[in-house]
Amino acid sequence: MTTDDLRARAQAWIADDPDTAMRDELSALMIAGDWKEIADRFAGRLEFGTAGLRGVLGAGPNRMNRAVVRAASAGLCAYLEQTTSDAKERGITIGYDGRRLSLELARETVEVATARGFRVHLFESVEPTPVLAFACKRMNAAAGVMVTASHNPPEYNGYKVYWGNGAQIVPPHDVGIAAAIDAVGPLMNVPLLPFEQAKANGLVTMLGKDLEDEYHTEIQKLLVAPTTPRDLRIAYTALHGVGDRHVRRALATAGFTSVHSVASQAEPDGAFPTVRFPNPEEQGAMDAVLELAREVDAEVVLANDPDADRLAVAVRTAPGSYVQLTGNEVGCLLGHYLLEHGAKDPKRTVISSIVSSPMLGAIALAHGAHWEHVLTGFKWIANRAMELEKDGYRFVFGYEEALGYTVGSLVRDKDGVSAALLTAEMTAWCKAHGRSLIDELELMSRRYGLFLSRQVSVTMKGADGAQKIARIMDGARANPPETLGTHAVLAMQDLARGERRVRGGTVEKLALPPSNVIAFELDGGHRVMLRPSGTEPKIKYYFDLREVMGEKEPVHSARARGERMLESLVEAFLAYVGPLAG
């Protein structure tokens, strides 16, 4: 676009934007002549997909703001009117976290929905995402909206949409809502009902203590070893998010009395003053809670992300020394624990995402349980679980390697609160039997096989970054490698095309829905996968390796050998993929 084009589009946006601060922000950029920044804000519009919306806060269609949320809410309501006959009476359940503008964006949604006659169930204060997902199902709402950017940096916010079944939307609803948003037209024509008037008209029901009490009552029922001693020292952090009071309450109710929380990170704060990137997977994010753990000699360390739908875990290996477990390790530990000690029945099922460790499948097989893998994103786990439940299966557990776990069907999304509760109980059970979670992982490796996984994420911000990510994916499709290091590439799975190409030319159809994911199958049962992140400006690479252990070989010896092989595989793949970005 030329400068004149950008100026015209910016002026049109200013005329239609309901937020004075955003209008002033865009005007200031025009006065400063920062056309590169303006061009990025108008390079497109935030795409409404199966994760809803997520982006950097700011003025313009390629940013998160009240204008974008007003259009999204009008489109969502229009789509509900078309597809759900009793949508207005059932209403929309709305929650929000402690990020900047979360409350304002939630109220924007309320004013749009109530103006169209929808009832709204709105939380009276900040809540974790899993509590919103629980409430959506509990209130029998037609849809749910959670204003959150989960674990993204402070400048982000988002708008996550749930369907009436309590799970995040999947096709065709995402496409239908996106089309309805496109048809909204000028924002000045979108009717609004002021928040206080909507309350006075009886269209807004405030949710609070009663709903929280019900949630906490139900998650206690997920425990499988209630008689296990609870003499466990726990260090915890909410990373300036909304999890602290919920996790401490859940642990206290279950009998865990020695819980120590990082005071400087306990209260919601959208500025995240003590951590730049509030994702417990990121280097340094857990420094404060690990320091606290050393002070109190905690045996296990728990950390939620800001909306408390993810959980990170670290384990004491020696006095003052801790190792952080990967999402795959925690997921397989929880899956093993629930299948080993939970109720036994022939139609138990567990589900993991395609980029998660195949180890859960081996665990399920050993326990006579059903296992499936689905596309990345908890929406796929939750919706597939509901399909299987219709066929008589009992959903026990689901996880994805990005620190997301859910137990049972209580919450149709990942739940970092109940996961923290179950992890504490699992750790206590291991302690009562004279071992740690590290010991449990070693026992599992001997029983099910030694699985090693690694993820490499590369951040590529802005429109230029999006183009580089597209070039990498297109290049991998067009020119797949024949070898990666010492491993031959036996086949390539291209989920966007729904096909598996075996070396030599055979093409097979894949059963999974289309998705921008590529997987290379290697000899020895290893694999490499790549995909763009659905919520961050990143491309992610996943490496999975299964090492064959000698009959009496120490686990640490086999692990060291496998890690060397994994490192070599990562280096070979990065050397292959580097030039594809251009």
Order of alpha helices (4+ residues) and beta strands (2+ residues): alpha-alpha-alpha-beta-alpha-alpha-beta-alpha-beta-alpha-beta-beta-alpha-alpha-beta-alpha-beta-alpha-beta-alpha-beta-beta-beta-alpha-beta-alpha-beta-alpha-beta-beta-alpha-alpha-beta-alpha-beta-beta-beta-beta-beta-beta-beta-alpha
